[in-house]
Amino acid sequence: MAITKAVLLQLKGIKLRLQFEPDNFKFEKLRNRKIEEKRNAQFLAYRELCIFVNKYF
């Protein structure tokens, strides 16, 4: 999976925040995992839709 510029900027922002707010790191890590899971689910749903469309139309 290609890392986009937006993801790199987001990771850089997390690193900067970690320097100043180490207590929030666990929350950020959990939040980012949920975002990544949602992104993966959306990608898989889109892929399934493309396969279905190509198969039957």
DSSP file (Angstrom, degrees, kcal/mol; ACC not computed):
  #  RESIDUE AA STRUCTURE BP1 BP2  ACC     N-H-->O    O-->H-N    N-H-->O    O-->H-N    TCO  KAPPA ALPHA  PHI   PSI    X-CA   Y-CA   Z-CA
    1    1 A M              0   0    0      0, 0.0     2,-0.2     0, 0.0     0, 0.0   0.000 360.0 360.0 360.0 127.0    0.0    0.0    0.0
    2    2 A A        -     0   0    0      1,-0.1     2,-0.6     0, 0.0     0, 0.0  -0.443 360.0-128.8 -72.9 139.6    1.5    3.3   -1.1
    3    3 A I        -     0   0    0     -2,-0.2     2,-0.1     4,-0.0    -1,-0.1  -0.798  26.8-147.6 -89.8 120.4    2.0    5.9    1.6
    4    4 A T     >  -     0   0    0     -2,-0.6     4,-2.1     1,-0.1     5,-0.2  -0.364  24.4-109.6 -84.5 166.6    0.5    9.2    0.5
    5    5 A K  H  > S+     0   0    0      1,-0.2     4,-2.5     2,-0.2     5,-0.2   0.865 119.0  56.6 -62.3 -36.7    1.8   12.7    1.3
    6    6 A A  H  > S+     0   0    0      2,-0.2     4,-2.3     1,-0.2    -1,-0.2   0.897 106.7  48.9 -62.8 -40.4   -1.2   13.2    3.6
    7    7 A V  H  > S+     0   0    0      2,-0.2     4,-2.6     1,-0.2    -1,-0.2   0.913 110.7  50.5 -66.0 -42.0   -0.3   10.1    5.7
    8    8 A L  H  X S+     0   0    0     -4,-2.1     4,-2.3     1,-0.2    -2,-0.2   0.914 111.2  48.3 -62.3 -42.1    3.3   11.2    5.9
    9    9 A L  H  X S+     0   0    0     -4,-2.5     4,-2.3     2,-0.2    -1,-0.2   0.894 111.0  51.5 -64.2 -38.9    2.2   14.7    7.1
   10   10 A Q  H  X S+     0   0    0     -4,-2.3     4,-2.1     2,-0.2    -2,-0.2   0.923 110.4  48.2 -63.4 -44.0   -0.1   13.0    9.7
   11   11 A L  H  X S+     0   0    0     -4,-2.6     4,-2.2     1,-0.2    -2,-0.2   0.894 110.5  51.5 -63.4 -39.6    2.7   10.8   11.0
   12   12 A K  H  X S+     0   0    0     -4,-2.3     4,-2.2     1,-0.2    -1,-0.2   0.903 108.9  51.4 -63.5 -40.7    5.0   13.8   11.3
   13   13 A G  H  X S+     0   0    0     -4,-2.3     4,-2.5     1,-0.2    -1,-0.2   0.881 108.5  51.4 -63.0 -38.7    2.3   15.7   13.2
   14   14 A I  H  X S+     0   0    0     -4,-2.1     4,-2.4     2,-0.2    -2,-0.2   0.913 109.0  50.5 -65.2 -42.2    1.9   12.8   15.6
   15   15 A K  H  X S+     0   0    0     -4,-2.2     4,-1.4     2,-0.2    -2,-0.2   0.911 111.4  48.2 -62.4 -41.5    5.7   12.7   16.2
   16   16 A L  H  X S+     0   0    0     -4,-2.2     4,-1.0     1,-0.2     3,-0.3   0.919 112.6  48.0 -65.0 -42.5    5.7   16.4   17.0
   17   17 A R  H  X S+     0   0    0     -4,-2.5     4,-3.3     1,-0.2     3,-0.4   0.866 105.4  59.7 -65.7 -35.0    2.7   16.1   19.3
   18   18 A L  H  < S+     0   0    0     -4,-2.4    -1,-0.2     1,-0.2    -2,-0.2   0.854 100.0  56.7 -61.8 -34.8    4.4   13.2   21.1
   19   19 A Q  H  < S+     0   0    0     -4,-1.4    -1,-0.2    -3,-0.3    -2,-0.2   0.864 120.3  28.8 -64.0 -35.1    7.3   15.4   22.0
   20   20 A F  H  < S+     0   0    0     -4,-1.0    -2,-0.2    -3,-0.4    -1,-0.2   0.712 131.5  32.6-100.0 -23.7    5.0   17.8   23.7
   21   21 A E    ><  +     0   0    0     -4,-3.3     3,-1.2    -5,-0.1     4,-0.2  -0.574  58.8 161.5-133.9  70.9    2.2   15.6   24.9
   22   22 A P  G >  S+     0   0    0      0, 0.0     3,-1.1     0, 0.0     4,-0.3   0.755  72.5  66.7 -65.2 -22.5    3.5   12.1   25.7
   23   23 A D  G 3  S+     0   0    0      1,-0.2     3,-0.4     2,-0.1     4,-0.3   0.798  98.7  51.9 -68.1 -27.1    0.4   11.3   27.8
   24   24 A N  G <> S+     0   0    0     -3,-1.2     4,-2.4     1,-0.2    -1,-0.2   0.412  81.3  96.6 -88.8   2.7   -1.8   11.3   24.7
   25   25 A F  H <> S+     0   0    0     -3,-1.1     4,-2.7     1,-0.2    -1,-0.2   0.906  81.4  50.5 -62.5 -43.2    0.3    8.9   22.7
   26   26 A K  H  > S+     0   0    0     -3,-0.4     4,-2.3    -4,-0.3    -1,-0.2   0.906 111.4  49.2 -62.5 -40.5   -1.7    5.8   23.5
   27   27 A F  H  > S+     0   0    0     -4,-0.3     4,-2.7     2,-0.2    -1,-0.2   0.925 111.9  48.4 -63.0 -44.6   -4.9    7.6   22.5
   28   28 A E  H  X S+     0   0    0     -4,-2.4     4,-2.7     1,-0.2     5,-0.2   0.904 110.8  51.2 -62.5 -41.5   -3.3    8.8   19.2
   29   29 A K  H  X S+     0   0    0     -4,-2.7     4,-1.9     2,-0.2    -1,-0.2   0.922 112.6  45.5 -62.8 -44.3   -2.0    5.3   18.5
   30   30 A L  H  X S+     0   0    0     -4,-2.3     4,-2.1     2,-0.2    -2,-0.2   0.913 113.3  50.4 -64.4 -43.3   -5.5    3.8   19.0
   31   31 A R  H  X S+     0   0    0     -4,-2.7     4,-2.2     1,-0.2    -2,-0.2   0.911 110.5  48.9 -62.8 -43.5   -7.1    6.5   16.9
   32   32 A N  H  X S+     0   0    0     -4,-2.7     4,-2.5     1,-0.2    -1,-0.2   0.861 108.6  53.6 -66.5 -35.2   -4.7    6.0   14.1
   33   33 A R  H  X S+     0   0    0     -4,-1.9     4,-2.5    -5,-0.2    -1,-0.2   0.913 109.4  48.6 -64.9 -40.9   -5.3    2.2   14.1
   34   34 A K  H  X S+     0   0    0     -4,-2.1     4,-2.3     2,-0.2    -2,-0.2   0.901 111.1  50.1 -65.3 -40.0   -9.0    2.7   13.9
   35   35 A I  H  X S+     0   0    0     -4,-2.2     4,-2.5     2,-0.2    -2,-0.2   0.921 111.8  48.3 -62.3 -43.4   -8.5    5.2   11.0
   36   36 A E  H  X S+     0   0    0     -4,-2.5     4,-2.5     2,-0.2    -2,-0.2   0.898 110.8  50.5 -65.2 -40.8   -6.3    2.6    9.2
   37   37 A E  H  X S+     0   0    0     -4,-2.5     4,-2.3     2,-0.2    -1,-0.2   0.907 111.6  48.5 -63.1 -41.1   -8.8   -0.2    9.8
   38   38 A K  H  X S+     0   0    0     -4,-2.3     4,-2.5     2,-0.2    -2,-0.2   0.917 111.0  50.2 -64.5 -43.2  -11.6    2.0    8.4
   39   39 A R  H  X S+     0   0    0     -4,-2.5     4,-2.2     1,-0.2    -2,-0.2   0.908 111.5  48.5 -61.7 -42.5   -9.5    2.9    5.3
   40   40 A N  H  X S+     0   0    0     -4,-2.5     4,-2.5     2,-0.2    -1,-0.2   0.901 110.9  50.5 -65.0 -40.9   -8.7   -0.8    4.7
   41   41 A A  H  X S+     0   0    0     -4,-2.3     4,-2.3     2,-0.2    -2,-0.2   0.901 110.7  49.3 -64.0 -40.9  -12.4   -1.7    5.0
   42   42 A Q  H  X S+     0   0    0     -4,-2.5     4,-2.3     2,-0.2    -1,-0.2   0.904 111.3  49.7 -64.6 -40.7  -13.3    1.0    2.5
   43   43 A F  H  X S+     0   0    0     -4,-2.2     4,-2.5     2,-0.2    -2,-0.2   0.922 111.2  48.4 -64.1 -44.1  -10.7   -0.2    0.1
   44   44 A L  H  X S+     0   0    0     -4,-2.5     4,-2.4     2,-0.2    -2,-0.2   0.896 111.4  50.1 -64.8 -39.4  -11.8   -3.8    0.4
   45   45 A A  H  X S+     0   0    0     -4,-2.3     4,-2.2     2,-0.2    -1,-0.2   0.914 111.8  48.2 -64.0 -42.4  -15.4   -2.8   -0.2
   46   46 A Y  H  X S+     0   0    0     -4,-2.3     4,-2.4     2,-0.2    -2,-0.2   0.903 111.1  50.6 -64.0 -41.6  -14.5   -0.8   -3.2
   47   47 A R  H  X S+     0   0    0     -4,-2.5     4,-2.4     2,-0.2    -2,-0.2   0.915 109.9  49.9 -63.6 -42.7  -12.4   -3.6   -4.6
   48   48 A E  H  X S+     0   0    0     -4,-2.4     4,-2.5     1,-0.2    -1,-0.2   0.902 110.3  51.0 -61.5 -41.0  -15.3   -6.0   -4.2
   49   49 A L  H  X S+     0   0    0     -4,-2.2     4,-2.7     2,-0.2    -2,-0.2   0.918 109.9  49.4 -62.4 -43.9  -17.6   -3.6   -5.9
   50   50 A C  H  X S+     0   0    0     -4,-2.4     4,-2.5     2,-0.2     5,-0.2   0.905 111.4  49.1 -62.8 -41.6  -15.2   -3.3   -8.9
   51   51 A I  H  X S+     0   0    0     -4,-2.4     4,-1.9     2,-0.2    -2,-0.2   0.925 112.4  48.5 -63.3 -44.4  -14.9   -7.1   -9.1
   52   52 A F  H  X S+     0   0    0     -4,-2.5     4,-2.2     2,-0.2     5,-0.2   0.931 112.6  47.7 -61.1 -47.2  -18.7   -7.4   -9.1
   53   53 A V  H  X S+     0   0    0     -4,-2.7     4,-1.7     1,-0.2    -2,-0.2   0.916 114.2  46.2 -63.1 -44.0  -19.2   -4.8  -11.7
   54   54 A N  H  < S+     0   0    0     -4,-2.5    -1,-0.2    -5,-0.2    -2,-0.2   0.808 113.7  50.5 -68.4 -28.6  -16.5   -6.2  -14.0
   55   55 A K  H  < S+     0   0    0     -4,-1.9    -2,-0.2    -5,-0.2    -1,-0.2   0.893 122.0  26.5 -76.9 -40.3  -17.9   -9.7  -13.6
   56   56 A Y  H  <        0   0    0     -4,-2.2    -2,-0.2    -5,-0.2    -3,-0.2   0.502 360.0 360.0-107.7  -5.4  -21.6   -9.1  -14.3
   57   57 A F     <        0   0    0     -4,-1.7    -3,-0.2    -5,-0.2    -2,-0.1   0.421 360.0 360.0-123.9 360.0  -21.6   -6.1  -16.6
